[in-house]
Amino acid sequence: MEDYNKIIESIGVRFIKAKNVRIIQPHTIENFYDVENTILMLNKGELRFGKESEVVKEGEMLFIPGGKSTPITYGSNNAVVLSNDDFINNKENYIQQVEEVNPDSEYESYSYITFEAKVFDSVNFFASLDIPPFIINDNSKISQLLIDVLKETNSDLAGKDRIVKICVDYLVVEVIRHILVNKMFVEQLATNSTYFKDPRLINIFAYIKENLGGDLSNKVLANVANVSEDYVGQYFKMLTGINPQDYIEYQRMEKAVNLLRTSKKSIREIGKEVGYKDTAYFCRRFKMMFGIPAGKMRRRESLMNV
């Protein structure tokens, strides 16, 4: 258990957003994807996910790790099938943001929160477990924390940002506890507890984060870890389950998403900043990873933010 405590202490949490959503038109998003972690709580109606259309019941929550693509159906009856791209461009036809969820309303609805959870401010913790989306049920602490965050974000009270931060930190710990108590993905957690203590790997993580726009070849990483160039790829994959260049591309694309959301830099400037000299290649890789062009990702954030 001490190893798990060390992992939890090393996780930095950042709140992204929390919303209450009313479903106007039932719809299926074939390839829902986000770089952040998402918890959806079904208030009323139907919610299904995954290739097997697993059902989330009213009051239950669906946890989707950052970087995991999954089909999701919101609402009952005849759902319109959409790509992630189609949904983003026409979301006002399918959902509506509301300040509060009225349990007596005839409309189906859900609430959600998105957040980052990074080990050493570099590694997406839940993505590193390589776990699929899963249902959280019979966990009043997590559901209450989600409700508390929603209330605070919709309030004008002093200190609301501080309260939200505390609640989201608490929520992440409760999700990890839920995984441990229910013996879910424990092997992956145990593996992480081992490699998150390796100082050479930590040095590689830190170097990649600080040099996303530069040369991150295996030769460079080998020098950082003080291992041979032939061995560094094997070493990295042995400890993390992913080869270093795939990890680097994910980190670059994650930073690109953040820049698209928070800056007015051009697509060309963003691509260069995250290590892609060829803008066309950057755009191709971005669309391949997220299912939508970089420009539309920016438009997604400028539209109704639900």
ZADO-728148 format. One record per residue (C-alpha): residue number from 0; x, y, z. Coordinates in nm, 2 decimals. Example, Ala and Ser with C-alpha at 12.3 -4.5 7.8 and 13.67 -1.06 7.14 Angstrom:
<rs>
+-----+--------+--------+--------+
:  nr :   east :  north :     up :
+-----+--------+--------+--------+
:   0 :   1.23 :  -0.45 :   0.78 :
:   1 :   1.37 :  -0.11 :   0.71 :
+-----+--------+--------+--------+
</rs>
This chain:
<rs>
+-----+--------+--------+--------+
:  nr :   east :  north :     up :
+-----+--------+--------+--------+
:   0 :   0.00 :   0.00 :   0.00 :
:   1 :   0.29 :   0.23 :   0.06 :
:   2 :   0.38 :   0.22 :  -0.31 :
:   3 :   0.03 :   0.33 :  -0.40 :
:   4 :   0.06 :   0.62 :  -0.15 :
:   5 :   0.37 :   0.73 :  -0.32 :
:   6 :   0.20 :   0.72 :  -0.66 :
:   7 :  -0.09 :   0.92 :  -0.53 :
:   8 :   0.14 :   1.18 :  -0.37 :
:   9 :   0.32 :   1.22 :  -0.71 :
:  10 :   0.00 :   1.29 :  -0.91 :
:  11 :  -0.07 :   1.65 :  -1.00 :
:  12 :  -0.44 :   1.71 :  -1.07 :
:  13 :  -0.58 :   1.99 :  -1.29 :
:  14 :  -0.96 :   2.06 :  -1.32 :
:  15 :  -1.07 :   2.13 :  -1.68 :
:  16 :  -1.45 :   2.17 :  -1.67 :
:  17 :  -1.77 :   2.04 :  -1.53 :
:  18 :  -2.12 :   2.07 :  -1.69 :
:  19 :  -2.48 :   1.96 :  -1.65 :
:  20 :  -2.62 :   1.85 :  -1.99 :
:  21 :  -2.97 :   1.80 :  -2.12 :
:  22 :  -3.01 :   1.55 :  -2.41 :
:  23 :  -3.22 :   1.71 :  -2.68 :
:  24 :  -3.18 :   1.43 :  -2.94 :
:  25 :  -3.06 :   1.08 :  -2.86 :
:  26 :  -2.72 :   1.03 :  -3.04 :
:  27 :  -2.43 :   0.79 :  -3.07 :
:  28 :  -2.08 :   0.92 :  -3.10 :
:  29 :  -1.89 :   0.64 :  -3.27 :
:  30 :  -1.54 :   0.75 :  -3.15 :
:  31 :  -1.57 :   0.97 :  -2.84 :
:  32 :  -1.22 :   1.08 :  -2.75 :
:  33 :  -1.06 :   1.34 :  -2.52 :
:  34 :  -0.71 :   1.38 :  -2.39 :
:  35 :  -0.84 :   1.44 :  -2.04 :
:  36 :  -1.01 :   1.20 :  -1.81 :
:  37 :  -1.39 :   1.21 :  -1.80 :
:  38 :  -1.65 :   1.10 :  -1.55 :
:  39 :  -2.01 :   1.10 :  -1.67 :
:  40 :  -2.29 :   1.06 :  -1.43 :
:  41 :  -2.63 :   0.96 :  -1.57 :
:  42 :  -2.91 :   1.16 :  -1.40 :
:  43 :  -3.20 :   1.04 :  -1.61 :
:  44 :  -3.25 :   0.83 :  -1.92 :
:  45 :  -3.01 :   0.59 :  -2.09 :
:  46 :  -2.63 :   0.58 :  -2.15 :
:  47 :  -2.45 :   0.30 :  -2.32 :
:  48 :  -2.08 :   0.26 :  -2.42 :
:  49 :  -1.83 :   0.03 :  -2.57 :
:  50 :  -1.85 :  -0.22 :  -2.85 :
:  51 :  -2.08 :  -0.43 :  -2.64 :
:  52 :  -2.31 :  -0.14 :  -2.56 :
:  53 :  -2.27 :  -0.18 :  -2.19 :
:  54 :  -2.55 :   0.00 :  -2.00 :
:  55 :  -2.49 :   0.28 :  -1.74 :
:  56 :  -2.79 :   0.30 :  -1.51 :
:  57 :  -2.94 :   0.61 :  -1.36 :
:  58 :  -2.72 :   0.73 :  -1.07 :
:  59 :  -2.41 :   0.54 :  -1.20 :
:  60 :  -2.10 :   0.69 :  -1.34 :
:  61 :  -1.88 :   0.61 :  -1.64 :
:  62 :  -1.51 :   0.67 :  -1.61 :
:  63 :  -1.32 :   0.73 :  -1.94 :
:  64 :  -0.94 :   0.75 :  -1.91 :
:  65 :  -0.78 :   1.02 :  -2.11 :
:  66 :  -0.67 :   0.90 :  -2.46 :
:  67 :  -0.92 :   0.62 :  -2.48 :
:  68 :  -1.16 :   0.62 :  -2.77 :
:  69 :  -1.50 :   0.45 :  -2.72 :
:  70 :  -1.85 :   0.46 :  -2.87 :
:  71 :  -2.11 :   0.63 :  -2.65 :
:  72 :  -2.48 :   0.64 :  -2.69 :
:  73 :  -2.66 :   0.92 :  -2.51 :
:  74 :  -3.04 :   0.89 :  -2.46 :
:  75 :  -3.29 :   0.62 :  -2.54 :
:  76 :  -3.49 :   0.53 :  -2.85 :
:  77 :  -3.37 :   0.62 :  -3.20 :
:  78 :  -3.02 :   0.75 :  -3.17 :
:  79 :  -2.85 :   0.94 :  -3.45 :
:  80 :  -2.51 :   0.79 :  -3.53 :
:  81 :  -2.23 :   1.05 :  -3.55 :
:  82 :  -1.86 :   1.08 :  -3.57 :
:  83 :  -1.69 :   1.29 :  -3.30 :
:  84 :  -1.63 :   1.55 :  -3.57 :
:  85 :  -2.00 :   1.56 :  -3.67 :
:  86 :  -2.10 :   1.59 :  -3.31 :
:  87 :  -1.86 :   1.88 :  -3.24 :
:  88 :  -1.98 :   2.07 :  -3.54 :
:  89 :  -2.35 :   2.03 :  -3.46 :
:  90 :  -2.37 :   1.97 :  -3.09 :
:  91 :  -2.64 :   2.23 :  -3.04 :
:  92 :  -2.88 :   1.99 :  -3.22 :
:  93 :  -2.82 :   1.72 :  -2.97 :
:  94 :  -2.74 :   1.86 :  -2.62 :
:  95 :  -2.79 :   2.18 :  -2.42 :
:  96 :  -2.60 :   2.30 :  -2.12 :
:  97 :  -2.81 :   2.37 :  -1.82 :
:  98 :  -2.71 :   2.52 :  -1.48 :
:  99 :  -2.90 :   2.27 :  -1.28 :
: 100 :  -3.05 :   1.93 :  -1.35 :
: 101 :  -3.43 :   1.91 :  -1.27 :
: 102 :  -3.51 :   1.55 :  -1.16 :
: 103 :  -3.88 :   1.61 :  -1.25 :
: 104 :  -3.80 :   1.72 :  -1.60 :
: 105 :  -3.90 :   1.50 :  -1.89 :
: 106 :  -3.56 :   1.54 :  -2.05 :
: 107 :  -3.28 :   1.29 :  -2.02 :
: 108 :  -2.97 :   1.43 :  -1.87 :
: 109 :  -2.62 :   1.37 :  -1.75 :
: 110 :  -2.34 :   1.56 :  -1.57 :
: 111 :  -1.97 :   1.53 :  -1.63 :
: 112 :  -1.63 :   1.65 :  -1.52 :
: 113 :  -1.30 :   1.64 :  -1.71 :
: 114 :  -0.96 :   1.66 :  -1.54 :
: 115 :  -0.59 :   1.59 :  -1.58 :
: 116 :  -0.41 :   1.35 :  -1.35 :
: 117 :  -0.04 :   1.35 :  -1.42 :
: 118 :   0.25 :   1.17 :  -1.24 :
: 119 :   0.55 :   1.40 :  -1.20 :
: 120 :   0.36 :   1.65 :  -1.41 :
: 121 :   0.45 :   1.45 :  -1.71 :
: 122 :   0.27 :   1.11 :  -1.74 :
: 123 :  -0.11 :   1.08 :  -1.77 :
: 124 :  -0.17 :   0.84 :  -1.49 :
: 125 :  -0.49 :   0.67 :  -1.59 :
: 126 :  -0.38 :   0.65 :  -1.96 :
: 127 :  -0.05 :   0.49 :  -1.84 :
: 128 :  -0.26 :   0.21 :  -1.68 :
: 129 :  -0.39 :   0.12 :  -2.03 :
: 130 :  -0.73 :   0.05 :  -1.88 :
: 131 :  -1.07 :   0.06 :  -2.07 :
: 132 :  -1.36 :   0.28 :  -1.97 :
: 133 :  -1.55 :   0.14 :  -1.67 :
: 134 :  -1.86 :   0.19 :  -1.47 :
: 135 :  -1.85 :   0.33 :  -1.11 :
: 136 :  -2.15 :   0.23 :  -0.91 :
: 137 :  -2.24 :   0.24 :  -0.54 :
: 138 :  -1.98 :   0.51 :  -0.47 :
: 139 :  -2.16 :   0.80 :  -0.30 :
: 140 :  -1.83 :   0.98 :  -0.23 :
: 141 :  -1.74 :   1.02 :  -0.60 :
: 142 :  -2.09 :   1.12 :  -0.71 :
: 143 :  -2.11 :   1.37 :  -0.42 :
: 144 :  -1.78 :   1.52 :  -0.51 :
: 145 :  -1.89 :   1.56 :  -0.88 :
: 146 :  -2.21 :   1.73 :  -0.76 :
: 147 :  -2.01 :   1.96 :  -0.53 :
: 148 :  -1.78 :   2.06 :  -0.82 :
: 149 :  -2.08 :   2.14 :  -1.04 :
: 150 :  -2.24 :   2.35 :  -0.76 :
: 151 :  -1.92 :   2.55 :  -0.71 :
: 152 :  -1.85 :   2.61 :  -1.07 :
: 153 :  -2.20 :   2.75 :  -1.11 :
: 154 :  -2.17 :   2.98 :  -0.81 :
: 155 :  -2.03 :   3.32 :  -0.75 :
: 156 :  -1.91 :   3.25 :  -0.40 :
: 157 :  -1.56 :   3.36 :  -0.29 :
: 158 :  -1.30 :   3.09 :  -0.30 :
: 159 :  -1.49 :   2.87 :  -0.54 :
: 160 :  -1.17 :   2.79 :  -0.74 :
: 161 :  -1.00 :   2.67 :  -0.42 :
: 162 :  -1.29 :   2.45 :  -0.33 :
: 163 :  -1.31 :   2.30 :  -0.68 :
: 164 :  -0.94 :   2.22 :  -0.67 :
: 165 :  -0.98 :   2.05 :  -0.33 :
: 166 :  -1.28 :   1.85 :  -0.45 :
: 167 :  -1.11 :   1.74 :  -0.77 :
: 168 :  -0.80 :   1.63 :  -0.59 :
: 169 :  -1.02 :   1.43 :  -0.35 :
: 170 :  -1.22 :   1.28 :  -0.64 :
: 171 :  -0.90 :   1.15 :  -0.81 :
: 172 :  -0.79 :   0.98 :  -0.49 :
: 173 :  -1.14 :   0.82 :  -0.45 :
: 174 :  -1.13 :   0.69 :  -0.81 :
: 175 :  -0.79 :   0.52 :  -0.73 :
: 176 :  -0.93 :   0.38 :  -0.41 :
: 177 :  -1.23 :   0.25 :  -0.60 :
: 178 :  -1.00 :   0.07 :  -0.84 :
: 179 :  -0.80 :  -0.08 :  -0.55 :
: 180 :  -1.11 :  -0.18 :  -0.33 :
: 181 :  -1.28 :  -0.35 :  -0.62 :
: 182 :  -0.95 :  -0.51 :  -0.73 :
: 183 :  -0.97 :  -0.35 :  -1.08 :
: 184 :  -0.65 :  -0.32 :  -1.29 :
: 185 :  -0.44 :  -0.39 :  -0.98 :
: 186 :  -0.17 :  -0.55 :  -1.18 :
: 187 :  -0.13 :  -0.23 :  -1.39 :
: 188 :  -0.12 :  -0.02 :  -1.07 :
: 189 :   0.15 :  -0.25 :  -0.92 :
: 190 :   0.36 :  -0.22 :  -1.24 :
: 191 :   0.33 :   0.16 :  -1.22 :
: 192 :   0.44 :   0.16 :  -0.86 :
: 193 :   0.76 :   0.00 :  -0.98 :
: 194 :   0.85 :   0.21 :  -1.28 :
: 195 :   0.75 :   0.54 :  -1.13 :
: 196 :   1.03 :   0.49 :  -0.88 :
: 197 :   1.30 :   0.44 :  -1.15 :
: 198 :   1.51 :   0.77 :  -1.15 :
: 199 :   1.63 :   0.71 :  -1.50 :
: 200 :   1.28 :   0.69 :  -1.63 :
: 201 :   1.17 :   0.99 :  -1.43 :
: 202 :   1.46 :   1.18 :  -1.59 :
: 203 :   1.34 :   1.08 :  -1.94 :
: 204 :   0.98 :   1.19 :  -1.86 :
: 205 :   1.11 :   1.53 :  -1.74 :
: 206 :   1.34 :   1.58 :  -2.04 :
: 207 :   1.07 :   1.50 :  -2.29 :
: 208 :   0.83 :   1.75 :  -2.12 :
: 209 :   1.09 :   2.03 :  -2.13 :
: 210 :   1.20 :   1.96 :  -2.49 :
: 211 :   0.88 :   1.87 :  -2.69 :
: 212 :   0.98 :   2.10 :  -2.97 :
: 213 :   1.34 :   1.96 :  -3.00 :
: 214 :   1.53 :   1.65 :  -3.09 :
: 215 :   1.38 :   1.35 :  -2.89 :
: 216 :   1.54 :   1.07 :  -3.08 :
: 217 :   1.64 :   0.75 :  -2.90 :
: 218 :   2.00 :   0.86 :  -2.92 :
: 219 :   1.91 :   1.17 :  -2.71 :
: 220 :   1.70 :   0.98 :  -2.47 :
: 221 :   1.98 :   0.72 :  -2.42 :
: 222 :   2.21 :   1.00 :  -2.31 :
: 223 :   1.96 :   1.13 :  -2.07 :
: 224 :   1.91 :   0.79 :  -1.91 :
: 225 :   2.28 :   0.69 :  -1.94 :
: 226 :   2.20 :   0.37 :  -2.13 :
: 227 :   2.29 :   0.26 :  -2.48 :
: 228 :   2.09 :   0.38 :  -2.78 :
: 229 :   2.01 :   0.02 :  -2.88 :
: 230 :   1.87 :  -0.05 :  -2.53 :
: 231 :   1.68 :   0.27 :  -2.45 :
: 232 :   1.37 :   0.18 :  -2.65 :
: 233 :   1.35 :  -0.17 :  -2.50 :
: 234 :   1.41 :  -0.02 :  -2.15 :
: 235 :   1.14 :   0.24 :  -2.19 :
: 236 :   0.88 :  -0.01 :  -2.32 :
: 237 :   0.97 :  -0.27 :  -2.06 :
: 238 :   0.88 :  -0.03 :  -1.78 :
: 239 :   0.59 :   0.16 :  -1.94 :
: 240 :   0.44 :  -0.08 :  -2.20 :
: 241 :   0.48 :   0.17 :  -2.48 :
: 242 :   0.77 :   0.26 :  -2.70 :
: 243 :   0.93 :   0.60 :  -2.64 :
: 244 :   0.84 :   0.75 :  -2.98 :
: 245 :   0.47 :   0.67 :  -2.94 :
: 246 :   0.48 :   0.83 :  -2.59 :
: 247 :   0.65 :   1.14 :  -2.73 :
: 248 :   0.39 :   1.18 :  -3.00 :
: 249 :   0.11 :   1.15 :  -2.75 :
: 250 :   0.28 :   1.42 :  -2.53 :
: 251 :   0.33 :   1.65 :  -2.83 :
: 252 :  -0.03 :   1.61 :  -2.94 :
: 253 :  -0.16 :   1.67 :  -2.59 :
: 254 :   0.04 :   1.99 :  -2.57 :
: 255 :  -0.09 :   2.09 :  -2.91 :
: 256 :  -0.45 :   2.05 :  -2.79 :
: 257 :  -0.37 :   2.27 :  -2.48 :
: 258 :  -0.23 :   2.54 :  -2.71 :
: 259 :  -0.53 :   2.52 :  -2.94 :
: 260 :  -0.75 :   2.57 :  -2.64 :
: 261 :  -0.55 :   2.84 :  -2.46 :
: 262 :  -0.36 :   3.05 :  -2.73 :
: 263 :  -0.42 :   3.23 :  -3.05 :
: 264 :  -0.12 :   3.08 :  -3.22 :
: 265 :  -0.15 :   2.96 :  -3.57 :
: 266 :  -0.17 :   2.59 :  -3.65 :
: 267 :   0.18 :   2.62 :  -3.81 :
: 268 :   0.32 :   2.79 :  -3.50 :
: 269 :   0.17 :   2.52 :  -3.27 :
: 270 :   0.30 :   2.24 :  -3.49 :
: 271 :   0.65 :   2.38 :  -3.48 :
: 272 :   0.64 :   2.44 :  -3.11 :
: 273 :   0.55 :   2.08 :  -3.04 :
: 274 :   0.82 :   1.94 :  -3.27 :
: 275 :   0.67 :   1.92 :  -3.62 :
: 276 :   0.85 :   2.12 :  -3.88 :
: 277 :   0.61 :   2.00 :  -4.15 :
: 278 :   0.27 :   2.16 :  -4.09 :
: 279 :   0.09 :   1.92 :  -4.33 :
: 280 :   0.24 :   1.62 :  -4.15 :
: 281 :   0.14 :   1.76 :  -3.81 :
: 282 :  -0.22 :   1.81 :  -3.93 :
: 283 :  -0.24 :   1.45 :  -4.06 :
: 284 :  -0.11 :   1.30 :  -3.74 :
: 285 :  -0.34 :   1.52 :  -3.53 :
: 286 :  -0.65 :   1.41 :  -3.73 :
: 287 :  -0.54 :   1.05 :  -3.71 :
: 288 :  -0.51 :   1.07 :  -3.33 :
: 289 :  -0.81 :   1.28 :  -3.24 :
: 290 :  -1.04 :   1.21 :  -3.54 :
: 291 :  -1.09 :   1.58 :  -3.62 :
: 292 :  -0.86 :   1.84 :  -3.78 :
: 293 :  -0.66 :   2.08 :  -3.55 :
: 294 :  -0.87 :   2.37 :  -3.67 :
: 295 :  -1.19 :   2.21 :  -3.57 :
: 296 :  -1.05 :   2.12 :  -3.23 :
: 297 :  -1.00 :   2.49 :  -3.18 :
: 298 :  -1.35 :   2.56 :  -3.31 :
: 299 :  -1.48 :   2.30 :  -3.07 :
: 300 :  -1.35 :   2.51 :  -2.77 :
: 301 :  -1.50 :   2.83 :  -2.91 :
: 302 :  -1.85 :   2.68 :  -2.95 :
: 303 :  -2.08 :   2.62 :  -2.66 :
: 304 :  -1.85 :   2.46 :  -2.41 :
: 305 :  -2.03 :   2.14 :  -2.33 :
+-----+--------+--------+--------+
</rs>
